[in-house]
Amino acid sequence: MRFSDYMNEWLYGPKGYYRTFRDIGKGGDFYTAVSTSPFFGASIAEFFWRGIREGEIPRDAWLVEIGAHKGYLLADMIQWLYSCDPSLVETMRFAIVERQEPVRQVQREYFAERFGSGVRLEQFGSLEELRAPYALFVSNEIFDAFACELYREGERAEVKHPFLAWVPAEEDLREFARRHRLQKGEIAVGYEAFAQRVAKAAERSQFISFDYGERTVRNDFSIRVYAGHETYPFFDKELDLRKAFGKTDLTYDVNFGHVIEAFEGAGMRLEVYETQARALVRFGLIDLLERYAKTASHSDYLRHADRIKTLIAPTMMGDRFKMVHFSKS
């Protein structure tokens, strides 16, 4: 089969990694910015709150997370918006787009545990089900979970489990490689269709997403397996693909040039592309921490400050992760 079909089965098939709920953080296979600190979501919410306060974002906007895992990010954002203006919980609508029903059940339970009946969570199996006048879309590490093709100098990979074979690539893949000056690496499948669905889901919208990658290709394979906080290159001869299939996460570096091309092709405007550190500081992360220091104990302040350092330090998540912000008006 095509490698993209193989990866899709690995992650989303009947026995796929994301078919059921998976822990993220200390008890899972990897950490994310969301699992690192609630200040990640609070910073994004603070940025949106400024837009609401200045009249640029309507008070009845939808706040929608795509690929929300348990719902930590959306919940952290709601918590901060409530602290800014409690009435926003009544005027705004909160939703998660998640196609796996077992994961949706975990999300419902988590929101009931965290908010009781104080917050109404709406869930959609796909973006096609959502039509909003104004939506604020957020996501974290979803683009690296799209299936991809493996490309190498005019050839693409096919899988005869667990072995790879190289066959001539179709013209559309070769044209993509020429356009992005790609000689060897991953070509994501589905960005264009996803961008179209985001654009159509609301009359006006903003979309903010964070992921690991660069705007230009690296011309090497980055595809890798995560298991128990260990990273294994996909081409590692010691990696047993039969044992890893469906039981570990499979991911790669995001080509943000491809993401931007897809969203602009869908009629959305690129507002900002920048490092995670620069985005979070611009959103107000440092100010939030200073405000927290005035009410928290010294030990709690130090604990959160250490986690925030992970989010913005250049050698950790700060420069390696990027933020992309699109809008539709």
N, C-alpha and C positions, 0 to 999 in steps of 0.2 A: 504494500500500500504506500501511498504518498506519505512523506514524513509528517506533513500537517495533519493527516488523518490519524496517524499513529499517536501523535502528541495529543490530539483531541480525545482519543480513547484513553490515553494515559491519565488525563486530568478530569474528563467529564463523562467517560463511558460508563457502562453499568457497574464496573468495578473501579471507576476512576478515583483519583485522589480527592477531588472536590465533590464527589457524589454525596458524601456525608459531611457533617460538621467536623472541622479540624481545629485543634487548639493552635493559637499563635502566641508567641512569647516563650517564657521559660519552659512551659510544658509542651511546646510544639516543636516544629522543625526549624523555625526561623523567627526573627523579630521583625516588626514593622515600626514605622514612626508612631502609629496609633497605639501599639502595645507598649511603646517606650514611655510616653507621657501624655496625660490628658490635655496638657498645654498645646499640643499639636492641633487638636480640634478647636480648642478655645481661641487660638490665634486666627484660624480661618473664620470662625464665627465673629470675632472682633472686626475683621476686615469687612464682612457682610453687614455687621451692625452699623459701621460707619456709613455704608451706602444707604441703609434704611434711614438712619438719623438725618442724613443730608438730602433725603427725598429721591435718591437715584434708584433705589430698590423699593417696590411697593410693600406695605406691611402685610399684605395677604399673599406674598410670594410662597411658592412651594420650595422646600428644602429637601433635596432628593440625593441619597447616596446610592451609587451604583457599585454592586459587588461589595456589600458591607460586612461580610463575615458575621460576627455576632451583633454588630450594630454599635460598637464602642464609639466610632468617630461621630456618627450622627448624634448619639446620646450626649457626647461631650459638647458638641456644638449647641444642642438644645439647652443643656445646662447653663452654658455661658450666656446665650441669648436671654434666658429667663432672668439671670442675674442682672443683665443690662436693662431689660424691660419685661416684667412678668406678663404683660398683656400680649406679647408676641406669641406666647404659647396658645392663645385663643385665636389670633388673627392668621397665623401662618399654618401651613399644612406640611406635614412631615411624612416622608415616604422612603422606602427602600426598594430597589429593583434587584431581585434575586430569583433565579430560575429554579433553584433546587428547593423542593418543599421541606426536606429535613432541616435545611439551614433556616428557612423562613420560620419554622416552628421554634427553633432556638432563639431567633430574634424576637419573636413575640413574647417568649418567656422572659428574656432579658429585659425588655422594655417594661413588662408588667412588674418585674422585681425592682427595677430602678425608679420607675415613675408612678407605679400603681395605675390609677385611672386618670392621672393628671395630664398625660400626653397620649393623643390618639395617633397610632402608627398605621400608615397605609402601606400595603405591599403589592407589588406588581411583578408578574413573572417575566415581563419584557417591557422594553421602552414603548413598544407599539400600543400598549394598554394605557399609556399616560398621555393626556393632552392638557396642558396647563397654560394659562395666560402669561405667567412669568415664573420661571424656575431657576433655582440655584442648584446646579449639579456639582457634586463632589465625588471624588474617588481616590483611592490610594492603592497603588501597585495592581492595577488591572491590565495595563497594556502588555506587561510581561507574561500575562496568563493567556494571551491569545495564541492559538496554534501558529506555527511558522513553518516555512520551508527552509531546508538547508541548501544553500547555493554555493557552488564552487566553479568559477571560471566557465560559465555556460552550461553547467550541469546542476541537477538537483538530486536530492537523496530520496531513495525508496527503501522501505524496510521489509526484510524477510526475517522476522523476529528471531534472534536479536541482532541480526547483521544488517549493515547498510550496503546498498549498491548505488552507483551513480549513473544516471541516465540523462540524455539531452534535455535541457530545460525548455519550456514553452517560450514563445516569443514575448509574452507579457512579462515573464520573469526576467528575461534577458533585457527587455526595455527598461524595467525598473532598475536593474543593476547598472545599466548605462547612465540612467538619469541620476542615480545616487552615487555613482562611481564606486560601486561595490564589486569587488573581485571574489570575496569569500566571506560568508557569514549567514545570518538569519534574515529572512524576509517574512514579516508578519502577514498573516492572512486574516482579513476581516476588519481592518481599521476603517476602510472606506464605508462599508455597510453600517458599522457602529456609529461613525460620525453622522451619517445621514439620519439614523434613528434618533440620535441626540438632538439634531437640528429640528426634526419634525415633532419632537415631544412637547415643545413649548413655542408659543408665539414669540416671546422674548426670553432670553436666557443668558446665564453665565455658566461656564464649565471650568472647574479647577481640578487638576489632577497632579499627583506626585508619583514619580517612578524612578527607577535606576537606569541611567543611560546617558546618551549624548545626542546632539543635533546632527552630527555627522557619523558615518559608519566607521568602525574600527578596522574593517577588513581582516577579521579573524573570527573564529567561532567563539561565542561566549556561552553557549547553551550548557546548562549545568543542572545537577541534581542536589536538592537540599534534603538532608535527613539528620534529625537530632542535632541541629545547629552545626553540622559538618557539610562542607561543599565538595562535590565530586564532579570534575569535568565529564561531560557526556562521553567523550572519547577515551576516558581513562580505561585502560585494559583490565584494571582490577575491579571495575564496576560491573556487577552482575545485573544486567538489564532485566532479566526474567524476574529476579527478586525485587528489583526497584520499581517495576512497572505498576502504577496505580497506588503504590504504598508510599511514595515520596513525591515531593514537589519538583516539577520540571520547569525551568525558566531560562531567560536570556536577557541581555541588555537591550533596552528599548532604543530604537532609532527614532528620536523625536522629530527628525526631518520628515520621516514618513507620517508620523502623527499629525504634524502641522499641515502637510500636504493634503491629508485626508479631510481634516476639519475645514480647511479653507476651500477645498473642493465641494464641501457640503454647504457652503455659504456662510460659515462662521468666521469671525475676525479674530486673529491672534492679537491679544492684548499684551501678554508678557510671556517670555520664556527665560527662566533664570534658575539659579541654584536653589535648593531647598533652604539653605541658610539665609540667603538674601531675601527670599520670599517671606519666611517666617518673621524675620526681623522687621521687614517692611509692614507686615500685617500687625505688628505690635507685641511680639513675643516677649521682648525684654521688659517692656512696660508692664505687661501682665505679671511677670515674675516679681517686679519691684512692688507692685500693688499687693501681691500675695504675701510678700515678706512683712508687710505692716500688720498682718493679722495672724500669720502662722507662727508656730514655734520655730526656734532656730534649727532644730533637727529636721523638721518637715521641710523648711526652706532649703536646707542643704541637700536633702534627698531629691527634691524636685529640680534644683539647680544642676545637680549632677546628671539627671536624665535629660534636661534641656541641652546640656553640653553635648550629649550624644546626638541630638537632633541637628545641631548647627556647627559642630566642630568640623573643619575641613577634612581631617583624616578619618572621620567617622561617616555620619550620614550627610553632613552639611553640604559638601561639594559633589559627592557621588550621586546624590539624588537631585532630580530637577523638578521644577514646577512649570506647568503649562496652563495658561489661562486664555480661554476663548469666550467670545460674546456674540450674541445675536440680537439685533434691535429691529 
